[in-house]
Amino acid sequence: MNSVYLNKVSNLTGSPLNCPESDISRIKEEIAGSLEAISYQTADIRGSTVILKPNLVRPNPRLIPASSTDPRVVIAIAELCSDFGAREVGVGENPGFEYPAREAFEISGLTALLKKRGFKTFFFDDGEWVDIPNPAGRLYRNIRVAKPVMEAGVFINLPKWKTHMLTCISLSIKNLLGIIHDDQRMLFHRNDIAEKIVDLAQVRVPDLNIIDGLWAMEGQAPFHGVSIRDYNGLAVSTDMIALDSTVAEWMGFSISEIPHLMIARERIWNGVDHPVNVIGPEKDLLKRRFKRPVLSSAGQFPGFRCIECGVCNGCLSAIRHSLDKLAFESDLKLYPVSTIVSGRPMCNEQTLDEWEGNLILFGNCASEFQFYDRAKRRKGCWIPGCPPHVLDLFNLLEKLRD
């Protein structure tokens, strides 16, 4: 039987922006108890090189404090591994989408905290990569993984407790995207993401997974969701599927709503439903229906007419990320009216004769709108990619505003 420790941590006074020693001590105490409860062999850490992998995707702690793994959790676990006799403890990440890990560590506050305590940092995007054969993969038979992760004696996965626009939840399995090279990562964010992250989950299986929910996030995550302050949840297991399935249920999701968990159960658990033993004296205090993210932008943003034709989730999520960021940081009334078209045109009506404001064709499929009925069409601004970068639309709209 797989064991999952799930509990609400009491007596915390800090925040993602403030890491008092009392909080770090309290979190260490909670995690040490959780490891004993799930019978994790801490002796495996003694003498080993340990790599911790948090979620540092575009951190913005002052405005969006719950988007990234809480520094209190990272430091507490690093210190605990040191107490267990680890030879070396390091923290590594590749935030992806051309966002430097060095900057993510600095903005999140981890650079100074880790340096003060003598822990090592690994900026995966600046380091070495190794190509790993993946014969069990359906779509990725070879994956380029950060070398420190493959060389670590113990690999500990530290995801954030939050929803996600593409995958419903972003927990243990989804967090592994931060160990792969950007050349492959961009291609993950399409309709086939569920199969791909299950491929990845079999390349370097974490020895331990600890989900940080001190401040959780719901709604338009992973970037612009709503922070759930002092939720104070922690979830721990050696099995990612058991852990993510349990936490998803606690967030109010049915497992059938989450394709990558259904696929992982079929492919990794061989379609057999494994019993899960959920431990934790105050676990039920964490049950809450998390607000779902909305993927479509159609009708959501005044001044932006989003026409979604034969389009996949990759373009939908990239458009939504850009417009969420625009709405979060600015007044939409300051921007010119725009029509944003994504996906392939219909075979029986391939020309856009009229539109409001600027015409923006988003993604490779939408480029087809430029090739039909030259007598009628007007040329739009095309953003290429399959999908384009998550901020390509945002950057273009900023230019149009200027």
Buried (B, 14 or more C-beta within 10 A) or exposed (E): EBBBBBBBBEEBEBBBEEBEEEBBEBBBBBBBBBBEBBEBEBEBBBEBBBBBBBBBBBBBBEEBBBBBBBBBBBBBBBBBBBEBEBEBBBBBBBBBBEBEBBBBBEBBBBBEBBEEEEBBBBBBBEEEBBEBEBEEBEBBEEBBBBBBBBEBBBBBBBBBBBBBBBBBBBBBBBBBBBBBBBEBBBBBBBEBBBBBBBBBBBBBBBBBBBBBBBBBBBBBBBBBBBBBEBBBBBBBBBBBBBBBBBBBBBBBBEBEEBBBBBBBBEBBBEEEEBEBBBBBEEBEBBEBEBBBBEBEBBEEBEBBBBBBBEBBBBBBBBBBBBBBBBBEEBEEEEBEEBBBBBBBBEEEEBBBEEBEBBBBBBBBBBBBBBEEEEEEBEEBBBBEBEBBBBBBBBEBBBEBEE
